[in-house]
């Protein structure tokens, strides 16, 4: 673009690459402290060249226009989304049965659309730089607030809060515990703040630059040192059996009665054997008739497990009675719509130890282009895509189930990436969180690991054990510090005996939600619409400007 120097373009590209590397895989989380610095430096360094404004120390004060900042941010964001969400292409092509061109169009289209978040952030930073009479200090002070405001906008308005920057610090236990108060957004704020400290140093000269860069480096190192902290393990009082089904994606015609019975029979055998092993870990003083009922979980999967299917009901009743266990089963719930037609839901069915259906949770937050097609009347390929992925109904209540005295909140797949939605399950009294998911659509990409990272952050925010049961991996038991205590190998049909303990204590975030994020929104709005009237240091106009 005219008047944007090549240096600025390259810095935006470098920043996008660093942001990609921060998340799984490869997950070089320590780069998060500098990932935004090249982009911010490019924005505040300005165009340079003849006729620029400088201050008394010789620093460039001629910023980009807001539009130029918007474009630089969009390019950075586009490359970042493309690098982290490349898995959209195989999902749409291999499983959505869309051709290469349309699958690529969806991948590039989503990246272009989501890049507007980076673009808005950068435009706000440049706007503050152009207004400021305090040189580059004001935009750097406000940048963390802008970043969090954009992340909460991505969550609440756009509905795709994938890979928030603070989530990269999930293994940094002491630092990550800030999320118990602020949610993941407080971690994002702190990470951006350190990035701004580096940029502030780079914008100075001489000894002041050296001192500030040393201070910023020391802050980043000190904050990152928490990765070496090894808090004591949480006590464990119970064990669940998580069945990793590893069911392939097949056409409905391939689900013959024989294949159905063979598949469910194998899953039943795994469930029974896993529960027997779990019972063997109970106190030897307990009689087999007095042991606590167990918990068996089946994930969301592409299996045609309809809740109104008598064959499935018979199998589940037999398993529950034989193992004297509760069951949480990923399934397709069916009920009559307002028009009198059967309406499918992505559901979690609860079966008690007597084999009776004790309840059902219907997924509320559906996946766009996966469980419903937005704007399908406007998109030329939508009719085909709708046939492939189906159109599901939406649930209306975040239910918590009483499972042998433990209150369990179960949510499905994509819902685990929404902090406030998971918080509501805990706020409704859930002492254990269970996420059933089908990450098989992602294949061997990095998406399952990105998804797991976000689920781990939900465990930290709410200080709850979380059991993640997936169709093909990564099936895991996560403690309240976000540590993966046990996990199953990917792409195999197996069971995981997952330890956990019900917890009743609450966190500030659980009780109060995204107060910190909304405070950042307030500060951002005030900064944009309330002009700074405090006189600052005088600019010096030189070289003909």
C-alpha positions in Angstrom: 0.0 0.0 0.0 1.2 3.5 -0.8 3.4 5.2 1.8 3.8 2.0 4.0 7.5 1.2 4.0 8.6 -2.4 3.4 10.0 -2.5 6.9 6.5 -2.2 8.3 5.2 -5.0 6.1 8.0 -7.3 7.2 7.5 -6.5 10.9 3.7 -7.3 10.5 4.6 -10.7 8.9 7.2 -11.5 11.6 4.6 -10.7 14.3 2.0 -13.0 12.6 4.6 -15.9 12.5 5.5 -15.4 16.1 1.8 -15.5 17.1 1.3 -18.7 15.1 4.2 -20.4 16.9 2.8 -19.5 20.3 -0.1 -22.0 20.0 -0.1 -25.8 19.6 1.5 -27.1 17.7 4.4 -26.2 18.1 3.3 -24.3 21.2 6.4 -22.1 21.8 4.4 -20.2 24.5 7.4 -18.2 25.7 7.3 -16.3 22.4 4.0 -14.7 23.5 5.9 -12.0 25.4 7.3 -10.6 22.2 4.9 -11.8 19.5 3.0 -8.5 19.2 6.1 -6.3 19.6 7.1 -6.2 15.9 3.6 -5.2 14.9 3.3 -2.5 17.6 6.7 -1.1 16.8 5.8 -0.9 13.1 2.6 0.9 13.9 4.2 3.5 16.2 7.5 3.9 14.2 5.4 5.4 11.4 6.3 6.1 7.8 9.5 8.0 8.3 11.0 9.7 5.3 11.2 13.4 4.4 9.1 15.9 6.2 8.5 13.7 9.3 7.6 15.0 12.7 10.2 14.3 15.4 10.4 15.2 19.1 13.4 16.6 21.0 15.0 13.2 21.2 14.9 12.6 17.4 12.2 10.0 17.5 9.7 9.8 14.7 6.3 11.0 15.6 4.7 10.9 12.2 2.3 8.0 12.6 0.4 6.0 10.0 -3.1 7.0 9.1 -5.8 5.0 10.8 -6.5 3.3 7.5 -2.9 2.3 7.1 -2.8 0.9 10.6 -6.0 -1.0 9.8 -4.5 -2.6 6.7 -1.2 -3.6 8.5 -3.2 -5.2 11.3 -5.5 -7.0 8.8 -2.5 -8.5 7.0 -1.0 -9.6 10.3 -4.3 -11.1 11.4 -5.0 -12.8 8.1 -1.7 -14.6 8.2 -2.2 -15.5 11.9 -5.6 -17.0 11.4 -4.5 -18.8 8.3 -1.5 -20.3 10.2 -3.6 -21.4 13.2 -6.9 -22.4 11.6 -5.5 -24.1 8.4 -7.4 -27.2 9.6 -10.6 -25.7 8.2 -9.6 -26.8 4.8 -9.4 -30.6 5.5 -12.5 -30.4 7.7 -14.6 -29.0 4.8 -12.9 -31.0 2.0 -12.5 -34.4 3.7 -15.5 -34.4 5.9 -17.8 -31.8 4.5 -17.4 -33.2 1.0 -16.8 -29.8 -0.5 -14.5 -29.4 -3.5 -11.0 -28.0 -3.2 -12.0 -24.5 -4.4 -14.9 -24.0 -2.0 -13.0 -25.5 0.9 -10.1 -23.1 0.2 -12.6 -20.3 -0.1 -14.0 -21.0 3.3 -10.6 -21.2 4.9 -9.4 -17.9 3.3 -12.8 -16.3 3.8 -12.8 -17.1 7.6 -9.2 -15.9 7.9 -10.0 -12.6 6.1 -13.1 -12.0 8.2 -11.4 -12.8 11.6 -8.4 -10.7 10.6 -10.7 -7.7 11.1 -10.1 -8.2 14.9 -6.4 -7.5 14.4 -7.2 -4.7 12.0 -9.5 -2.9 14.5 -6.9 -3.3 17.3 -4.2 -1.7 15.1 -6.5 1.0 13.9 -7.2 2.0 17.6 -3.5 2.0 18.4 -2.8 4.3 15.5 -5.7 6.5 16.3 -4.3 7.1 19.8 -0.9 7.8 18.4 -2.3 10.4 16.1 -4.2 12.1 18.9 -1.6 11.9 21.6 0.4 14.8 22.7 2.5 12.4 24.9 4.4 10.8 22.0 4.1 7.1 21.9 3.3 6.5 25.5 -0.5 6.8 25.4 -1.1 4.2 22.7 1.2 1.7 24.5 -0.6 2.3 27.7 -4.0 1.7 26.1 -3.0 -1.2 23.8 -3.6 -4.0 26.4 -7.1 -2.6 27.0 -7.8 -2.5 23.3 -6.6 -6.1 22.9 -8.8 -7.4 25.6 -11.8 -5.4 24.3 -11.3 -7.0 20.8 -11.0 -10.5 22.4 -14.2 -10.1 24.3 -15.8 -8.8 21.1 -14.6 -11.9 19.3 -16.3 -14.0 22.0 -19.6 -12.3 22.5 -20.3 -10.8 19.1 -18.5 -12.8 16.5 -18.8 -16.1 18.4 -15.4 -17.5 17.6 -13.0 -16.9 20.6 -10.4 -19.4 19.3 -6.9 -19.1 20.8 -7.0 -16.1 23.0 -3.5 -14.8 23.6 -3.6 -15.5 27.3 -4.4 -19.2 26.7 -0.8 -19.7 25.6 0.2 -19.5 29.3 -1.9 -22.5 30.5 1.2 -24.4 31.6 2.6 -21.4 33.5 0.7 -22.4 36.7 1.4 -19.4 39.1 0.8 -16.9 36.3 -2.2 -18.7 34.9 -4.0 -18.6 38.2 -4.8 -14.9 37.5 -7.6 -16.4 35.4 -9.4 -17.4 38.6 -10.1 -13.7 39.0 -10.0 -12.2 35.5 -10.6 -15.2 33.2 -8.3 -15.8 30.3 -8.6 -12.1 29.4 -6.4 -11.0 32.4 -3.6 -13.2 31.1 -4.0 -11.7 27.6 -3.8 -8.2 29.2 -0.5 -9.0 31.0 1.1 -10.6 28.0 0.3 -7.6 25.8 1.5 -5.2 28.5 4.9 -6.9 28.5 5.0 -6.6 24.7 4.3 -2.9 25.0 7.2 -2.6 27.4 9.6 -4.0 24.8 8.2 -1.6 22.2 8.6 1.4 24.5 12.2 0.5 24.9 12.7 0.1 21.1 11.2 3.6 20.6 13.8 5.2 22.9 17.5 5.9 22.3 20.7 5.5 24.2 20.8 4.4 27.9 17.0 4.8 28.3 16.4 2.2 25.6 18.9 -0.2 27.2 17.4 0.1 30.6 13.8 -0.3 29.5 14.7 -3.3 27.3 16.5 -4.9 30.2 13.5 -4.3 32.5 11.1 -5.7 29.9 13.2 -8.8 29.5 13.5 -9.3 33.2 9.7 -9.0 33.5 9.1 -11.5 30.8 11.6 -14.0 32.3 10.2 -13.6 35.8 6.7 -14.1 34.6 7.6 -17.1 32.5 9.6 -18.8 35.3 6.3 -20.1 36.7 6.6 -22.8 34.0 9.0 -24.6 36.4 6.7 -24.5 39.4 5.4 -27.9 40.4 2.6 -27.5 42.9 1.5 -30.6 44.8 -1.0 -32.9 43.2 -4.6 -32.4 44.1 -6.2 -35.2 46.1 -8.3 -37.6 44.1 -11.4 -39.3 45.5 -13.1 -40.8 42.4 -12.4 -42.3 39.0 -14.4 -42.1 35.8 -14.2 -44.3 32.8 -13.8 -42.3 29.6 -14.5 -44.3 26.4 -12.6 -43.1 23.4 -14.8 -44.6 20.7 -12.6 -43.8 17.6 -15.7 -44.2 15.4 -15.0 -43.4 11.7 -17.1 -41.0 9.7 -19.4 -43.2 7.5 -22.4 -42.7 5.3 -25.7 -43.6 7.0 -26.1 -46.6 4.6 -22.9 -48.1 6.1 -24.4 -48.2 9.6 -26.1 -51.5 9.0 -27.7 -53.3 12.0 -24.8 -55.6 12.1 -22.2 -52.8 12.1 -24.3 -51.0 14.8 -24.3 -54.0 17.1 -20.7 -54.8 16.5 -19.6 -51.2 17.3 -21.8 -50.8 20.4 -20.8 -54.3 21.6 -17.1 -53.3 21.5 -17.9 -50.0 23.3 -19.9 -52.0 25.9 -17.0 -54.4 26.5 -14.6 -51.5 26.9 -17.0 -49.8 29.3 -17.5 -52.9 31.5 -13.8 -53.8 31.6 -12.8 -50.2 32.4 -15.3 -49.9 35.1 -14.2 -53.2 36.7 -10.6 -51.9 36.8 -11.8 -48.7 38.3 -13.8 -50.5 41.0 -10.7 -52.6 41.8 -9.0 -49.4 42.8 -11.6 -48.7 45.5 -10.9 -49.5 49.1 -10.6 -53.2 49.7 -12.8 -52.8 52.8 -15.8 -52.0 50.7 -18.1 -54.9 49.7 -18.9 -55.1 46.0 -22.5 -54.4 46.7 -21.7 -51.2 48.6 -19.2 -49.5 46.4 -20.1 -46.1 45.0 -21.7 -46.1 41.6 -19.2 -45.3 38.9 -19.3 -42.9 36.0 -18.9 -44.0 32.4 -18.6 -41.4 29.6 -19.1 -41.8 25.9 -18.0 -38.9 23.7 -19.7 -36.9 21.0 -19.0 -38.9 17.9 -20.2 -39.5 14.3 -22.0 -42.6 15.4 -25.7 -42.8 14.7 -26.7 -43.0 18.4 -30.3 -41.7 18.5 -31.8 -41.3 21.9 -35.1 -42.7 20.8 -33.5 -45.9 19.2 -34.7 -48.9 21.2 -31.5 -50.8 20.3 -29.3 -48.1 21.8 -31.5 -47.8 24.9 -31.3 -51.6 25.4 -27.5 -51.5 25.2 -27.2 -48.6 27.6 -29.6 -50.2 30.1 -27.6 -53.4 30.1 -24.2 -51.6 30.5 -25.5 -49.4 33.4 -27.1 -52.3 35.2 -24.1 -54.6 34.8 -21.6 -52.0 36.0 -23.9 -50.3 38.5 -22.8 -47.0 36.9 -24.1 -43.8 35.7 -23.5 -43.1 32.0 -23.0 -39.8 30.1 -23.5 -40.6 26.4 -22.9 -38.4 23.4 -25.9 -38.9 21.2 -28.5 -37.4 18.8 -31.5 -36.2 20.8 -34.8 -36.2 19.0 -37.9 -34.4 19.8 -40.9 -33.0 18.0 -40.5 -29.4 16.7 -43.1 -26.7 16.8 -44.1 -27.7 13.2 -44.6 -31.3 14.3 -41.5 -32.7 12.6 -38.7 -34.6 14.4 -35.9 -32.2 15.3 -32.4 -33.5 16.0 -30.1 -32.1 18.8 -26.5 -32.7 19.7 -27.1 -34.2 23.1 -25.6 -35.8 26.2 -27.8 -38.5 27.6 -27.7 -39.3 31.3 -28.5 -42.9 32.3 -28.7 -44.0 35.9 -27.4 -47.3 37.3 -30.9 -48.9 37.0 -30.8 -48.2 33.2 -33.4 -45.4 33.3 -32.9 -42.1 31.4 -32.2 -39.5 34.1 -31.9 -36.4 31.9 -30.5 -34.9 28.7 -28.5 -31.9 27.9 -28.9 -30.4 24.4 -26.0 -28.3 23.0 -26.7 -24.6 23.0 -23.8 -23.1 21.1 -23.7 -24.8 17.7 -20.7 -24.8 15.3 -21.2 -22.6 12.2 -20.8 -24.6 9.0 -20.7 -27.7 11.2 -24.0 -28.0 12.9 -25.8 -25.1 11.2 -25.1 -23.0 8.1 -25.3 -19.2 8.7 -26.8 -17.1 5.8 -27.5 -20.3 3.9 -29.9 -18.5 1.6 -27.1 -16.3 0.5 -24.3 -18.9 0.1 -24.4 -20.8 -3.2 -22.8 -23.9 -1.7 -24.9 -23.9 1.5 -27.5 -26.3 0.2 -24.9 -29.1 -0.3 -23.2 -28.2 3.0 -26.5 -28.4 4.9 -27.1 -31.9 3.5 -23.7 -33.0 4.7 -23.6 -31.5 8.2 -27.3 -31.3 9.0 -29.3 -28.6 10.7 -29.5 -29.1 14.5 -31.8 -27.6 17.1 -30.4 -25.5 19.9 -30.8 -26.3 23.6 -32.0 -23.7 26.0 -30.7 -24.6 29.5 -27.2 -25.2 30.9 -28.2 -28.2 33.0 -26.3 -29.7 35.9 -27.0 -33.3 36.8 -26.8 -35.0 40.2 -24.7 -38.1 39.7 -24.5 -40.0 43.0 -24.2 -36.9 45.0 -21.8 -35.1 42.6 -23.2 -32.3 40.6 -21.9 -32.6 37.0 -22.0 -30.0 34.3 -21.6 -31.5 30.8 -21.1 -29.4 27.7 -20.3 -30.4 24.2 -17.3 -29.9 22.0 -17.1 -26.3 20.7 -18.8 -24.9 23.9 -15.5 -25.4 25.8 -13.9 -22.4 24.1 -16.4 -20.0 25.6 -15.3 -18.9 29.1 -18.6 -17.4 30.2 -20.7 -20.3 29.0 -18.6 -22.9 30.9 -18.6 -20.5 33.9 -22.4 -20.7 34.0 -22.3 -24.5 34.5 -20.0 -24.0 37.5 -22.2 -21.1 38.7 -25.2 -23.4 38.5 -23.5 -25.7 41.0 -21.4 -28.1 38.9 -18.7 -29.7 41.1 -17.2 -31.5 38.1 -17.0 -30.4 34.5 -17.3 -32.8 31.6 -16.6 -32.0 28.0 -17.6 -34.5 25.4 -16.2 -33.8 22.0 -15.5 -35.2 18.5 -12.2 -33.8 17.3 -11.9 -36.5 14.7 -13.0 -34.0 12.1 -9.7 -32.2 12.5 -7.6 -35.2 11.5 -3.9 -35.0 12.4 -3.8 -31.2 12.5 -3.0 -29.1 15.5 -6.6 -28.3 16.2 -7.3 -31.0 18.8 -4.3 -29.7 20.9 -5.6 -26.1 20.5 -9.0 -27.3 21.7 -7.5 -29.1 24.7 -5.5 -26.0 25.6 -8.7 -23.9 25.8 -10.5 -26.6 27.8 -7.6 -26.6 30.3 -8.1 -22.8 30.8 -11.7 -23.4 31.6 -10.6 -25.7 34.4 -8.3 -23.0 35.8 -10.9 -20.2 35.6 -13.5 -22.2 37.6 -11.0 -24.2 39.8 -12.7 -27.5 38.8 -11.6 -30.9 37.6 -12.5 -31.4 34.0 -12.9 -34.6 32.1 -12.5 -34.3 28.4 -13.8 -37.3 26.5 -13.2 -37.2 22.7 -14.0 -39.6 19.8 -10.3 -39.8 18.7 -8.3 -37.8 21.2 -7.1 -36.0 23.2 -9.1 -37.7 25.9 -7.9 -36.3 29.2 -8.4 -35.7 32.9 -7.5 -32.1 33.9 -7.0 -30.9 37.4 -8.0 -27.4 38.7 -4.5 -26.0 37.8 -5.1 -27.0 34.2 -2.6 -29.9 34.3 -3.3 -33.0 32.2 -3.2 -35.7 34.8 -4.0 -38.6 32.5 -4.6 -38.9 28.8 -5.3 -41.6 26.2 -3.3 -42.1 23.0 -5.0 -40.6 19.9 -6.7 -42.4 17.1 -7.3 -45.7 19.0 -10.4 -47.2 20.5 -9.6 -47.4 24.2 -10.7 -46.4 27.7 -9.1 -43.9 30.1 -9.5 -44.3 33.8 -9.7 -40.6 34.7 -9.1 -39.5 38.3 -11.1 -36.5 39.7 -12.6 -35.0 42.9 -15.8 -33.0 43.2 -15.0 -29.4 44.4 -17.3 -26.9 45.9 -15.2 -23.7 46.4 -15.8 -20.9 44.0 -13.5 -18.4 42.2 -14.0 -14.7 41.7 -14.3 -15.3 38.0 -17.0 -18.0 38.5 -19.0 -15.7 40.7 -18.6 -12.5 38.7 -17.8 -13.4 35.1 -15.9 -11.1 32.7 -15.9 -8.0 34.9 -12.3 -7.3 34.0 -12.9 -7.7 30.3 -15.8 -5.3 30.4 -13.7 -2.8 32.3 -11.2 -3.0 29.4 -14.1 -2.3 27.0 -15.1 0.7 29.1 -11.6 2.1 29.1 -11.3 1.6 25.4 -14.6 3.3 24.6 -13.6 6.3 26.8 -10.2 6.5 25.1 -11.8 6.6 21.7 -14.7 9.0 22.4 -13.3 11.2 25.1 -10.4 13.3 23.8 -7.4 13.9 26.0 -7.4 17.5 27.1 -4.3 17.4 29.2 -1.5 19.4 27.6 1.6 17.3 26.9 5.1 17.8 25.7 5.3 20.0 22.6 6.1 18.5 19.3 8.8 20.0 17.1 8.0 20.4 13.4 11.0 20.0 11.1 12.0 19.4 7.6 9.2 21.3 6.0 6.1 19.9 7.8 
